[in-house]
């Protein structure tokens, strides 16, 4: 039986989960300030803007169900 290819939506959901976990790691484990954690994430996920990363982390707007 053929494997089901992950859709673009699945890839976005996985990316958003990675961003949330990384933000939690920076703020909870490393005890970095949230603004500094956003700066680091902005550098890691370069095409995304700071506001988009913040929406993903806070699960607000379009990103609340992803």
Buried (B, 14 or more C-beta within 10 A) or exposed (E): EEEEEEEEEEEEBEBBEBBBEBBEEBBEEEEBEEEEBBBBBBEEBEEBEEEBBBBBBEEEEEBEEB
